[in-house]
Every structure is written in C-alpha cells, then in structure tokens.
Amino acid sequence: MTKNIFTPKRSRPNNRQQSFYVQSSALLMTGAVLVLAGCTQAPATQADIDAALHDIKLLNVSYDVSRDFYKEYNPLFKADYQAQYPDSDVQIDQSHGGSSKQALSVANGLQADIVTLNQESDMNLLVEKGLVATDWKQAFPNDAVPYTSTIVLLVRQGNPKNIQDWQDLARTDIEVLMPNPKTSGTARYAFLGAYGYGLHKFSEVAQSAAQTDTYMSKLLANVVTFDNGARAATTSFTQRGLGDVLITTENEAHLVAKQHAKGQVDIVYPSYSIKIHNPVAVVKAVSDKHGSTEAANTYLKGLWDAPAQTLIAKTYLRPSDENILAAHRQTLPEIETFEPVAVFGSWTQIMDEFFVDGGRFDKLVQKSTS
C-alpha cells in the first residue's frame, strides 16, 4: 500500500518539524476528507498517527561501568514501551565515559535527554547550569537512586601478592591501578573508600587524619597510571597487564571476572568500603526542547520496576528493592560500608576539600612522588 501523503515520516529532520508533521496529520485526518479526490492512496489510520505521536529517540549519557546494564535494560524498556504503543519507533542511544567528564560534556552542550551518573556532585553541576531541575531527587524513589554499588579490589588469579584488604595497597611491593579522580566518579569513590578505611582503622590513634594521609600517600605512590575512566583502567589491568590490583566498582569487578577476563582475576572484598549512590535524572532543558520529557520519565521510572531491578542484580549492581537484593546475596554479599556524606560532609564539601585543583588529593599525590 502506498503511504498517504499526510502520514508522519519515520525519518524526521528535527523535533520541531516532527511536531509540525504530527500535528498537521492529526488535524487533517480529523477532518476525514481526502484532499486528492479519487486518489488511490489509503488514508492514515488512527493507529498510524498514535504510533507516530509516540515515536521516541533518547540519549542516555552515563558513566563508564554502567554500559553493560543499560545495554540489557534498553531492549527491556523498548519491548514494554512498544507493547503499550504498537508500531512506535523507539531508539535509545548511549554515551559512556568518566562520570564527571560526561556531566561536563552535557553542561557544555551534549544533547542528553537523560543522565545516569554515579555521583551527586556531577548532577549538581547540571542543576547549576539549569539543565536538570532543582527537585530532581524528588522525581523518583530513593532520592532518584535506583541502585547502589561499592568499591572492591580486583587481583590476579590466585592472588599471588596475597592482597586481603586496603592496607596491603600501601605495601612497597604492590602496583595499583585506579582511574583519575579528576575525571572519574568511580575514582573518587575509590580514593574516598581507601581514605575512609584509613580514618576507620586509625580512629583510636592520636592524629588519625595525619596517619591516614601518610597511608594514602604510600598507596598513591604505588599507582602505576591514572586512566580517565573506570573502563579504561580495566583495560589497562586486563589487556595491558599493568598492576597487581585494580580498585574498581563491584559490578565492574564481577563482569571482568566472569566475562572480560574469565579465569584471569579474582575479587577481594575489603573489610570496610564505601557505598556508591548512582543518581538518575531527566535533562529537562533538553528533553522539553526535543519533546521527549514524557518518554524520558517513563524510561527512568522503569528502573524501579521488578524486571529492571532483577536485571540490575544480575549485572552485579545492588538494587534498591531489598527483597531482590536479598535473593542475590551469593553474588552481592553483605559488606560493611559507610556513607561518604556521613564521613566527609556534603558532596560540595568533599569536592572542595579533596578534588579541586590543589586539594588534598593533589597534595597527597605530590607528597607520594617527593
């Protein structure tokens, strides 16, 4: 059948034109009159118009080690969405990199409809730029955190250096790999996880902060290279063969151990580690312009549904649904963790103290090389 001249085109030049085509089609079809009398072209059905109205294209800008989860979640969302709107065209594009680098790209103009990051400070940047609503935490459950994670240690198969906990990373015979805290949210969690462990370990010792700084300078002296993002650090560890231990997120460690470098690495859970919150938000300033705000909200709301929460657990992230988390304790064991804001203050305070130029991280790196 030949396509009616008033049917919205699948390949739209831009969203304003899309809106014009769809509105024009709906208006002309409501009139129920064919302009070209006697032509053989069949009129567009209401189903055709509904499908076109619900065609969506979303860009999810995310952090490095979330790519495996969203690669699995996107088809799940697409199937559910198309069950509600048959014949609609659904396209989800992904962008991954260091969390802060990604947030900065969005702040500088990358047209993300959605951001799924791994640190509140990165989201705060987008709020300051007027791209994300100030009440983004109230838009979804759990302060807009559908899942959490923690930091673990990935070692060579058989753990030849006998690395058991954070303190081993300060030994003189250990080479450490981690991303750069200036560009990677995972790296900031890694640094704060080690620092929080130091404060915990030396809590009953006089000058515990000074003791922790000494410990951290020794650990940082062992870092072979600071890659831009967590996945780049994984590549350096698994493919380039650098380092004895990789400090990384729990989900990344499991994926490496079970898929990317199966039989080559082991996971070591430290005795005390940091809790990672992974916030999500609609970039409303962009989605409103694209006409995708409703679809973007639907996409993110789906992260709290049972199928998505189960998929979260299967990709080694910690779902917010406690029952689903409990059902996956074999791969997501209980571990003593601390909240970064409870130990170090707000993320604004954390960034100002540790990660600004000339902050404590820079000073400890300089001390480690002096």
C-alpha positions as CSV (number, residue, x, y, z in Angstrom):
1,M,0.0,0.0,0.0
2,T,1.3,3.4,-0.9
3,K,1.9,5.7,2.1
4,N,-0.6,8.5,2.5
5,I,1.0,11.9,1.9
6,F,-0.2,13.1,5.3
7,T,1.4,10.2,7.3
8,P,4.2,11.5,9.6
9,K,7.6,10.4,8.2
10,R,9.7,7.9,10.2
11,S,12.9,9.8,9.5
12,R,12.3,13.3,10.9
13,P,14.8,16.1,10.3
14,N,14.3,17.6,13.8
15,N,11.8,17.7,16.6
16,R,10.1,21.0,15.6
17,Q,9.4,19.5,12.2
18,Q,8.3,16.3,13.8
19,S,5.8,18.2,15.9
20,F,4.6,20.0,12.8
21,Y,4.1,16.8,10.8
22,V,2.3,15.0,13.6
23,Q,0.0,17.9,14.4
24,S,-0.7,18.5,10.8
25,S,-1.5,14.8,10.2
26,A,-3.8,14.7,13.2
27,L,-5.7,17.8,12.1
28,L,-6.1,16.7,8.5
29,M,-7.2,13.2,9.5
30,T,-9.7,14.6,11.9
31,G,-11.4,16.4,9.0
32,A,-11.8,12.9,7.5
33,V,-11.5,14.3,3.9
34,L,-9.0,13.3,1.3
35,V,-7.6,16.4,-0.4
36,L,-6.8,14.5,-3.6
37,A,-10.2,13.3,-4.7
38,G,-10.2,9.9,-6.3
39,C,-6.6,9.1,-5.5
40,T,-5.8,5.5,-4.7
41,Q,-3.7,6.3,-1.6
42,A,-5.2,4.9,1.6
43,P,-5.7,7.4,4.5
44,A,-3.5,7.0,7.6
45,T,-5.2,5.1,10.4
46,Q,-5.5,6.4,13.9
47,A,-3.0,3.6,14.9
48,D,-0.6,5.1,12.4
49,I,-1.0,8.6,14.0
50,D,-0.7,7.2,17.5
51,A,2.5,5.4,16.7
52,A,4.0,8.5,15.2
53,L,3.0,10.5,18.2
54,H,4.8,8.1,20.4
55,D,7.9,7.6,18.3
56,I,10.8,8.4,20.6
57,K,14.5,8.9,20.5
58,L,16.5,9.3,23.7
59,L,20.2,9.9,24.5
60,N,21.3,8.5,27.9
61,V,24.6,10.0,28.9
62,S,26.1,7.7,31.6
63,Y,29.3,6.7,33.4
64,D,31.8,4.2,32.3
65,V,30.9,0.9,34.0
66,S,27.1,1.2,33.6
67,R,27.2,0.3,29.9
68,D,26.6,-3.4,30.5
69,F,23.4,-2.8,32.5
70,Y,21.9,-0.3,30.1
71,K,22.8,-2.4,27.1
72,E,20.5,-5.0,28.7
73,Y,17.9,-2.6,30.0
74,N,17.2,-0.7,26.7
75,P,15.6,-3.7,24.9
76,L,13.6,-4.4,28.1
77,F,12.3,-0.8,28.0
78,K,11.7,-0.9,24.3
79,A,9.6,-4.1,24.4
80,D,7.5,-2.7,27.3
81,Y,7.0,0.7,25.6
82,Q,6.0,-0.9,22.2
83,A,3.6,-3.2,24.0
84,Q,1.8,0.0,25.1
85,Y,2.3,1.8,21.8
86,P,2.4,-0.8,19.0
87,D,4.4,0.1,15.9
88,S,6.0,3.1,17.6
89,D,9.7,3.7,16.7
90,V,12.0,3.6,19.8
91,Q,15.7,4.5,19.6
92,I,17.9,4.7,22.7
93,D,21.4,6.0,22.2
94,Q,24.1,5.6,24.8
95,S,27.2,7.6,25.7
96,H,29.7,6.4,28.3
97,G,32.8,7.8,29.9
98,G,34.1,9.1,33.2
99,S,31.1,10.4,35.2
100,S,32.4,14.0,35.7
101,K,33.7,14.1,32.1
102,Q,30.2,13.1,30.9
103,A,28.5,15.6,33.1
104,L,30.8,18.3,31.8
105,S,30.0,17.3,28.2
106,V,26.3,17.7,28.9
107,A,26.9,21.1,30.6
108,N,28.9,22.1,27.5
109,G,26.1,21.2,25.1
110,L,25.9,17.4,24.6
111,Q,22.2,16.9,24.0
112,A,21.3,14.3,26.6
113,D,17.7,13.6,27.4
114,I,18.7,11.5,30.4
115,V,21.7,11.4,32.7
116,T,22.5,8.3,34.7
117,L,25.6,9.2,36.7
118,N,27.5,7.8,39.7
119,Q,27.9,10.8,41.9
120,E,25.7,13.6,43.2
121,S,28.3,16.3,42.6
122,D,28.1,15.6,38.9
123,M,24.3,16.0,39.0
124,N,24.7,19.2,40.9
125,L,26.8,20.7,38.1
126,L,23.8,20.2,35.7
127,V,21.4,21.7,38.2
128,E,23.7,24.8,38.5
129,K,23.7,25.0,34.7
130,G,19.8,25.0,34.6
131,L,19.7,21.7,32.7
132,V,18.3,19.4,35.5
133,A,15.5,20.5,37.8
134,T,16.4,21.5,41.3
135,D,14.0,18.9,42.7
136,W,15.5,16.0,40.7
137,K,15.8,13.9,43.9
138,Q,12.0,14.1,44.4
139,A,11.2,13.0,40.9
140,F,11.9,9.3,41.5
141,P,12.0,6.9,44.6
142,N,15.1,6.6,46.9
143,D,16.2,10.2,46.1
144,A,16.4,9.2,42.4
145,V,18.9,6.3,43.1
146,P,17.6,3.1,41.6
147,Y,20.7,1.1,42.6
148,T,23.9,1.4,44.6
149,S,27.3,-0.3,44.5
150,T,30.6,-0.4,46.4
151,I,34.3,-0.5,45.8
152,V,36.2,-3.8,45.7
153,L,39.7,-5.0,44.8
154,L,40.4,-7.0,41.7
155,V,43.6,-9.0,41.8
156,R,45.4,-11.5,39.5
157,Q,44.2,-15.1,39.6
158,G,45.2,-16.9,42.7
159,N,46.0,-13.6,44.4
160,P,49.8,-14.1,44.1
161,K,50.6,-10.9,46.1
162,N,48.2,-12.0,48.9
163,I,46.2,-8.8,48.9
164,Q,43.5,-9.1,51.6
165,D,42.5,-5.5,52.5
166,W,43.1,-1.8,51.9
167,Q,46.2,-1.7,54.0
168,D,48.0,-4.1,51.6
169,L,47.8,-1.4,48.8
170,A,50.3,0.7,50.7
171,R,53.0,-2.1,50.7
172,T,56.1,-1.3,48.7
173,D,55.8,-4.5,46.6
174,I,52.3,-3.6,45.2
175,E,51.4,-1.9,42.0
176,V,48.0,-0.3,42.0
177,L,45.6,0.7,39.2
178,M,42.8,3.2,39.5
179,P,41.2,5.9,37.4
180,N,41.8,9.6,37.8
181,P,39.6,11.3,40.5
182,K,39.6,14.5,38.4
183,T,37.6,12.9,35.6
184,S,36.1,9.7,37.1
185,G,33.4,9.4,39.7
186,T,34.5,5.8,40.3
187,A,38.0,7.0,41.1
188,R,36.7,9.5,43.6
189,Y,34.8,6.6,45.3
190,A,38.0,4.5,45.2
191,F,40.0,7.3,46.8
192,L,37.4,8.1,49.4
193,G,36.9,4.3,50.1
194,A,40.6,4.0,50.9
195,Y,40.6,7.2,52.9
196,G,37.5,6.3,54.8
197,Y,39.2,2.9,55.6
198,G,42.2,4.8,56.9
199,L,40.1,7.0,59.2
200,H,38.3,3.9,60.4
201,K,41.5,2.0,61.0
202,F,43.3,4.8,62.8
203,S,40.2,6.1,64.6
204,E,41.7,5.2,68.1
205,V,45.1,6.5,67.2
206,A,46.2,10.1,68.0
207,Q,46.4,12.2,64.9
208,S,44.2,9.8,62.9
209,A,43.9,12.2,59.9
210,A,47.7,12.6,59.7
211,Q,48.1,8.8,59.9
212,T,45.5,8.4,57.2
213,D,47.3,10.9,55.0
214,T,50.6,9.0,55.4
215,Y,48.9,5.8,54.5
216,M,47.2,7.4,51.5
217,S,50.4,8.9,50.2
218,K,52.0,5.4,50.3
219,L,49.1,4.0,48.4
220,L,49.1,6.7,45.8
221,A,52.9,6.2,45.3
222,N,52.0,2.7,44.1
223,V,49.6,3.8,41.4
224,V,51.0,2.9,38.0
225,T,48.8,5.2,36.0
226,F,45.6,7.3,36.4
227,D,43.3,6.5,33.5
228,N,40.5,8.9,32.5
229,G,37.7,6.4,33.4
230,A,37.0,3.1,35.1
231,R,36.7,1.1,31.9
232,A,40.0,2.4,30.6
233,A,41.6,1.4,33.9
234,T,40.1,-2.1,33.5
235,T,41.6,-2.3,30.0
236,S,45.0,-1.3,31.4
237,F,44.7,-4.0,34.0
238,T,43.3,-6.9,31.9
239,Q,44.7,-6.2,28.4
240,R,47.9,-4.2,29.1
241,G,48.8,-6.3,32.1
242,L,49.6,-3.3,34.3
243,G,49.4,-3.5,38.1
244,D,48.8,-6.2,40.8
245,V,45.4,-4.8,41.9
246,L,42.7,-2.7,40.3
247,I,40.5,-0.6,42.6
248,T,37.1,-0.6,40.9
249,T,33.3,-1.0,41.5
250,E,31.7,-4.3,42.5
251,N,29.8,-4.6,39.2
252,E,32.8,-4.0,37.1
253,A,34.9,-6.5,39.0
254,H,32.2,-9.2,38.6
255,L,31.9,-8.5,34.9
256,V,35.6,-8.7,34.4
257,A,35.9,-11.9,36.5
258,K,33.0,-13.6,34.7
259,Q,33.2,-12.3,31.2
260,H,36.0,-10.0,30.1
261,A,38.9,-11.8,31.8
262,K,37.4,-15.0,33.0
263,G,39.9,-17.3,34.8
264,Q,42.5,-14.5,35.0
265,V,41.4,-12.4,38.0
266,D,39.9,-12.8,41.5
267,I,37.7,-10.4,43.6
268,V,38.8,-9.4,47.1
269,Y,36.1,-7.7,49.2
270,P,37.7,-5.3,51.7
271,S,36.6,-5.4,55.3
272,Y,35.2,-1.8,55.1
273,S,34.3,0.1,52.0
274,I,32.2,3.0,50.6
275,K,28.6,3.0,49.5
276,I,28.2,4.3,45.9
277,H,25.0,6.1,45.0
278,N,24.1,6.2,41.3
279,P,21.6,9.0,40.7
280,V,19.5,9.5,37.6
281,A,17.6,12.5,36.2
282,V,15.8,13.9,33.1
283,V,17.8,16.7,31.5
284,K,14.5,18.7,31.2
285,A,16.0,21.7,29.5
286,V,16.9,19.3,26.6
287,S,14.0,16.9,26.7
288,D,11.5,19.7,26.7
289,K,13.1,21.0,23.5
290,H,13.1,17.5,22.0
291,G,9.5,16.8,23.1
292,S,10.9,13.7,24.9
293,T,10.3,14.5,28.5
294,E,7.4,12.1,29.0
295,A,9.3,9.3,27.4
296,A,12.5,10.1,29.4
297,N,10.5,10.0,32.6
298,T,9.0,6.7,31.6
299,Y,12.4,5.3,30.8
300,L,13.8,6.2,34.3
301,K,10.6,5.2,36.2
302,G,11.1,1.7,34.7
303,L,14.3,1.3,36.6
304,W,12.3,0.7,39.8
305,D,10.1,-2.0,38.2
306,A,10.8,-5.6,39.3
307,P,12.1,-6.8,35.9
308,A,14.7,-3.9,35.8
309,Q,15.6,-4.4,39.5
310,T,16.2,-8.1,38.8
311,L,18.4,-7.2,35.8
312,I,20.2,-4.7,38.0
313,A,21.1,-7.5,40.4
314,K,22.1,-9.8,37.5
315,T,24.5,-7.3,36.2
316,Y,26.1,-7.1,39.8
317,L,24.7,-3.7,40.8
318,R,22.8,-3.5,44.1
319,P,19.0,-3.0,43.5
320,S,17.1,-0.7,45.8
321,D,14.5,-3.4,46.2
322,E,15.7,-5.2,49.3
323,N,13.9,-8.4,48.5
324,I,15.6,-8.7,45.1
325,L,18.9,-7.8,46.7
326,A,18.4,-10.5,49.3
327,A,17.7,-13.0,46.6
328,H,21.2,-12.3,45.1
329,R,23.3,-12.5,48.2
330,Q,25.5,-15.2,46.6
331,T,26.9,-12.6,44.2
332,L,26.2,-9.5,46.2
333,P,27.3,-10.4,49.7
334,E,26.8,-8.2,52.7
335,I,29.7,-5.9,53.4
336,E,30.2,-3.1,55.9
337,T,30.1,0.2,54.1
338,F,30.0,3.8,55.0
339,E,28.1,6.8,53.5
340,P,30.6,9.3,52.1
341,V,28.5,12.3,53.2
342,A,28.3,10.9,56.7
343,V,32.1,10.8,57.0
344,F,33.3,13.7,54.8
345,G,30.3,16.1,54.7
346,S,28.2,17.1,51.6
347,W,29.5,16.5,48.1
348,T,30.2,20.1,47.8
349,Q,32.5,19.9,50.8
350,I,34.0,16.7,49.5
351,M,34.9,18.2,46.2
352,D,36.2,21.4,47.8
353,E,38.4,19.6,50.2
354,F,39.7,16.7,48.2
355,F,39.3,17.1,44.4
356,V,39.6,20.8,43.5
357,D,43.0,21.8,42.0
358,G,45.4,22.0,44.9
359,G,43.1,19.9,47.1
360,R,44.1,17.0,49.3
361,F,44.2,14.5,46.5
362,D,46.8,16.7,44.6
363,K,48.8,17.3,47.8
364,L,48.9,13.6,48.6
365,V,50.0,12.7,45.0
366,Q,52.7,15.3,45.2
367,K,53.8,14.0,48.6
368,S,53.9,10.5,47.2
369,T,56.3,11.5,44.4
370,S,58.6,13.7,46.6
